[in-house]
Amino acid sequence: MDTAALKRTATIGTGASAVQVGPRQPLTLIAGPCVIESRELTLRIADTLVKSLQPLDVSLVFKASFDKANRTSFGAYRGPGIDEGLRILADVHAETGLPVTTDLHEPSQAAAVGQACQLLQVPAFLARQTDLLVAAAQTGRAVNVKKGQFMAPAEMKHVVGKLREAGCENVLLCERGTFFGYGRLVNDFCAIPLMQELGVPVVYDATHSVQQPGGAAGGGATGGNRAMAPPLAQAAVAMGADAVFLETHPDPDRSPSDGANMIPLSEVVALVERLIAIRSVASVQ
């Protein structure tokens, strides 16, 4: 591997289950339900992803949130909380061998999340929060920061700088759309190579990019258009994205969070097959 490619590679986890994200690596898929509903369902989704994707040349990281702290309405389901949620994620890792990831929202959560998860995820709304970035970096784990919907790609150099200064050796950045007026996100796919120029791999968040944020669709909940997630993911891989993030559920319309955006679990394999085919001919290898 050449020096430039090595510089832009991040490692998630350690040992035999470690995942390498970057050029000349298999496509990485970060996938799972938006929020943890139960231990049984979380493990079922993880097991299904492992078994269905095993024949494919893709690296898998399992994602689920223990707390959706930025729900639109006060009464919306947020998750089981940090203690139970991290126990479930640790069980997923132990039973499947997959690296796992979840969001953290406060610096005080970082140590516990770092013990259970191999990748820490910083939400887009919190991408500029220095104390949160420093706390995440100090766990020694890989850190994936979603670009704020209000930020330009070039601004993420300061995020990378904070993480590096705090000792994080494995940084990933994530494109998830930019506010376009009220209640809509758009993707500028130039963000992918621009953020890669910062020396880090870039993840594309397919399902959050099709959100209609802040209850704009009515009903006090974030809306979305899941039909657009697959073509956007394909475009992102064609533009050189190193990884794709997507949320999935056996029955998205029954998911208590972000169901309108999520890809049915039964459709994930066909999408990943298309993404792998696109990556094989794109000039990212």
C-alpha positions as CSV (number, residue, x, y, z in Angstrom):
1,M,0.0,0.0,0.0
2,D,1.3,3.4,-0.9
3,T,2.0,6.1,1.8
4,A,-1.0,8.2,0.9
5,A,-3.4,5.2,1.2
6,L,-1.9,4.1,4.5
7,K,-2.4,7.6,5.9
8,R,-6.0,7.6,5.0
9,T,-6.7,4.2,6.6
10,A,-8.4,3.8,10.0
11,T,-8.6,0.7,12.1
12,I,-11.7,-0.2,14.1
13,G,-11.2,-2.6,16.9
14,T,-8.2,-5.0,17.5
15,G,-7.2,-8.5,16.8
16,A,-9.0,-10.8,14.4
17,S,-12.2,-8.8,14.4
18,A,-10.5,-5.5,13.5
19,V,-11.8,-3.7,10.4
20,Q,-9.6,-1.6,8.1
21,V,-11.4,1.3,6.5
22,G,-9.8,3.2,3.6
23,P,-8.3,2.8,0.1
24,R,-7.7,-0.7,-1.2
25,Q,-9.8,-2.1,1.6
26,P,-13.1,-3.9,1.2
27,L,-16.1,-1.6,1.5
28,T,-17.1,-1.1,5.1
29,L,-20.8,-1.2,6.0
30,I,-21.9,0.4,9.3
31,A,-25.4,-0.9,9.8
32,G,-28.1,-1.7,12.4
33,P,-31.3,-0.3,13.8
34,C,-31.6,3.3,14.7
35,V,-32.3,2.7,18.4
36,I,-32.1,-0.4,20.6
37,E,-35.6,-1.7,21.2
38,S,-34.8,-5.0,22.9
39,R,-31.9,-7.3,23.3
40,E,-33.7,-10.0,21.3
41,L,-34.4,-7.8,18.3
42,T,-30.9,-6.2,18.4
43,L,-29.2,-9.6,18.4
44,R,-31.5,-10.9,15.7
45,I,-30.7,-8.0,13.4
46,A,-27.0,-8.4,14.0
47,D,-27.1,-12.1,13.4
48,T,-29.1,-11.7,10.2
49,L,-26.6,-9.1,8.9
50,V,-23.6,-11.4,9.7
51,K,-25.1,-14.5,8.0
52,S,-26.5,-12.7,4.9
53,L,-23.4,-10.6,4.2
54,Q,-20.8,-13.3,5.0
55,P,-20.4,-14.4,1.4
56,L,-19.7,-10.8,0.3
57,D,-16.4,-8.9,0.3
58,V,-17.6,-6.3,2.8
59,S,-16.5,-5.4,6.3
60,L,-19.3,-5.0,8.8
61,V,-19.6,-2.8,11.9
62,F,-22.9,-3.1,13.9
63,K,-24.6,0.1,15.0
64,A,-27.4,0.9,17.4
65,S,-28.1,3.8,19.7
66,F,-28.8,3.4,23.4
67,D,-30.3,6.9,23.6
68,K,-31.7,9.1,20.9
69,A,-31.1,12.3,22.7
70,N,-32.2,14.6,19.9
71,R,-35.7,13.3,19.3
72,T,-38.1,15.8,17.8
73,S,-40.8,15.5,20.5
74,F,-40.5,15.1,24.3
75,G,-42.6,11.9,24.4
76,A,-40.7,10.0,21.6
77,Y,-39.0,6.8,22.5
78,R,-35.3,7.3,23.2
79,G,-33.9,3.9,24.0
80,P,-33.1,1.7,27.0
81,G,-30.4,4.1,28.4
82,I,-26.7,3.8,28.6
83,D,-26.3,0.9,31.1
84,E,-28.7,-1.5,29.5
85,G,-27.9,-0.3,26.0
86,L,-24.2,-0.9,26.4
87,R,-24.8,-4.3,27.9
88,I,-26.7,-5.3,24.8
89,L,-24.0,-3.9,22.5
90,A,-21.3,-5.8,24.4
91,D,-23.4,-8.9,23.9
92,V,-23.6,-8.3,20.2
93,H,-19.8,-8.0,20.0
94,A,-19.3,-11.1,22.1
95,E,-21.8,-13.3,20.2
96,T,-21.1,-12.2,16.7
97,G,-17.5,-10.9,16.8
98,L,-18.5,-7.7,15.1
99,P,-17.1,-4.4,16.1
100,V,-19.9,-2.3,17.4
101,T,-20.6,1.4,17.5
102,T,-23.1,3.8,19.1
103,D,-23.6,7.6,19.6
104,L,-22.4,9.4,22.6
105,H,-23.8,12.8,23.6
106,E,-21.8,13.9,26.7
107,P,-18.2,13.7,27.7
108,S,-19.1,11.8,30.8
109,Q,-20.4,8.9,28.6
110,A,-17.2,8.4,26.7
111,A,-15.3,6.0,29.1
112,A,-18.3,3.6,29.4
113,V,-19.0,3.7,25.6
114,G,-15.3,3.1,24.9
115,Q,-15.3,0.0,27.1
116,A,-18.3,-1.6,25.2
117,C,-17.7,-0.3,21.7
118,Q,-14.8,-0.4,19.2
119,L,-16.0,2.7,17.4
120,L,-17.5,5.9,19.0
121,Q,-19.8,8.0,17.0
122,V,-20.2,11.7,17.5
123,P,-23.6,13.0,16.2
124,A,-23.6,15.8,13.6
125,F,-25.2,18.3,15.9
126,L,-22.3,17.9,18.3
127,A,-19.4,17.8,15.8
128,R,-17.9,21.1,17.1
129,Q,-18.1,20.2,20.8
130,T,-14.4,20.2,21.8
131,D,-14.9,18.5,25.2
132,L,-16.9,15.7,23.6
133,L,-14.3,15.1,20.9
134,V,-11.5,15.1,23.4
135,A,-13.3,12.6,25.7
136,A,-14.0,10.3,22.8
137,A,-10.3,10.5,21.6
138,Q,-9.0,9.7,25.1
139,T,-10.8,6.3,25.1
140,G,-8.2,5.1,22.6
141,R,-11.0,3.9,20.3
142,A,-11.6,4.8,16.7
143,V,-13.9,7.8,16.4
144,N,-16.4,8.6,13.6
145,V,-17.7,12.2,13.5
146,K,-20.7,13.1,11.4
147,K,-20.2,16.4,9.6
148,G,-22.6,18.9,11.0
149,Q,-25.6,19.7,8.7
150,F,-24.5,23.3,9.1
151,M,-20.8,22.8,8.3
152,A,-18.7,22.9,5.1
153,P,-16.4,20.0,4.4
154,A,-13.3,22.2,4.9
155,E,-14.4,23.0,8.5
156,M,-14.0,19.4,9.5
157,K,-10.2,19.9,9.5
158,H,-10.7,21.5,12.9
159,V,-12.5,18.4,14.1
160,V,-9.7,16.2,12.9
161,G,-7.2,18.5,14.5
162,K,-8.9,18.3,17.9
163,L,-9.1,14.5,17.8
164,R,-5.5,14.2,16.7
165,E,-4.3,16.6,19.4
166,A,-6.2,14.5,22.0
167,G,-4.5,11.3,20.9
168,C,-7.0,9.7,18.5
169,E,-5.1,7.7,15.9
170,N,-8.1,6.4,14.0
171,V,-10.4,9.1,12.8
172,L,-13.3,8.8,10.4
173,L,-15.6,11.5,9.1
174,C,-19.1,11.1,7.9
175,E,-21.1,13.0,5.3
176,R,-24.8,13.0,6.1
177,G,-26.3,15.9,4.2
178,T,-26.5,19.7,4.6
179,F,-29.5,21.8,5.5
180,F,-31.2,23.2,2.4
181,G,-33.8,25.7,3.7
182,Y,-36.3,24.2,6.2
183,G,-37.0,20.5,6.5
184,R,-34.7,19.2,3.8
185,L,-31.1,17.9,3.4
186,V,-29.1,17.8,0.3
187,N,-25.7,16.1,-0.4
188,D,-22.8,17.7,-2.1
189,F,-20.8,14.7,-3.0
190,C,-17.7,16.8,-3.4
191,A,-17.6,16.6,0.4
192,I,-16.3,13.0,0.1
193,P,-13.0,13.7,-1.6
194,L,-12.6,17.1,0.1
195,M,-12.8,15.4,3.6
196,Q,-10.5,12.6,2.4
197,E,-7.9,15.2,1.7
198,L,-7.8,15.7,5.4
199,G,-6.1,12.3,5.6
200,V,-9.0,10.3,6.9
201,P,-11.5,7.8,5.5
202,V,-15.0,9.1,4.8
203,V,-18.3,7.4,5.6
204,Y,-21.5,8.1,3.7
205,D,-24.7,8.1,5.8
206,A,-27.3,7.0,3.4
207,T,-30.4,6.9,5.6
208,H,-29.9,10.1,7.6
209,S,-29.3,12.0,4.3
210,V,-32.9,11.4,3.3
211,Q,-34.4,12.7,6.5
212,Q,-36.9,15.5,6.6
213,P,-35.6,17.0,9.9
214,G,-37.4,18.5,12.8
215,G,-40.9,17.3,12.3
216,A,-41.3,19.1,8.9
217,A,-43.4,16.2,7.7
218,G,-45.9,16.8,10.5
219,G,-46.8,14.6,13.5
220,G,-44.0,15.8,15.7
221,A,-41.5,13.3,14.2
222,T,-38.7,13.4,11.6
223,G,-39.8,12.2,8.2
224,G,-37.9,10.9,5.3
225,N,-37.8,9.1,2.0
226,R,-36.1,5.7,2.2
227,A,-36.5,5.1,-1.5
228,M,-33.7,7.7,-2.1
229,A,-31.2,6.1,0.2
230,P,-30.0,3.3,-2.1
231,P,-29.3,5.6,-5.1
232,L,-27.6,8.1,-2.9
233,A,-25.4,5.4,-1.4
234,Q,-24.5,4.2,-4.9
235,A,-23.5,7.7,-5.9
236,A,-21.4,8.1,-2.8
237,V,-19.5,4.9,-3.5
238,A,-18.9,6.0,-7.0
239,M,-17.5,9.2,-5.6
240,G,-15.0,7.2,-3.5
241,A,-16.7,6.8,-0.1
242,D,-14.7,4.3,2.0
243,A,-17.7,3.2,4.0
244,V,-21.5,3.4,4.0
245,F,-23.7,3.9,7.1
246,L,-27.3,2.8,6.9
247,E,-30.0,2.0,9.4
248,T,-32.1,-1.1,8.9
249,H,-34.9,-2.9,10.6
250,P,-37.1,-6.0,9.8
251,D,-40.1,-3.7,9.7
252,P,-39.1,-0.1,9.4
253,D,-42.6,1.3,9.6
254,R,-42.8,-0.2,13.1
255,S,-39.4,1.2,14.2
256,P,-39.8,3.8,17.0
257,S,-37.2,6.1,15.5
258,D,-36.4,7.1,11.9
259,G,-38.5,4.4,10.3
260,A,-39.3,6.5,7.3
261,N,-35.6,6.5,6.3
262,M,-34.6,3.0,7.2
263,I,-33.9,0.2,4.7
264,P,-35.8,-3.0,5.2
265,L,-33.4,-5.7,6.5
266,S,-34.5,-8.0,3.6
267,E,-33.2,-5.5,1.1
268,V,-29.7,-4.9,2.5
269,V,-27.9,-7.7,0.7
270,A,-29.0,-6.6,-2.8
271,L,-28.0,-3.0,-2.0
272,V,-24.6,-4.1,-0.7
273,E,-24.0,-6.2,-3.8
274,R,-24.6,-3.2,-6.0
275,L,-22.3,-1.0,-3.8
276,I,-19.5,-3.6,-4.1
277,A,-19.9,-3.7,-7.8
278,I,-19.6,0.0,-8.1
279,R,-16.6,0.2,-5.8
280,S,-14.8,-2.4,-7.9
281,V,-14.9,-0.2,-11.0
282,A,-14.6,3.2,-9.2
283,S,-11.1,4.8,-9.0
284,V,-10.8,4.3,-5.3
285,Q,-8.8,1.1,-5.1
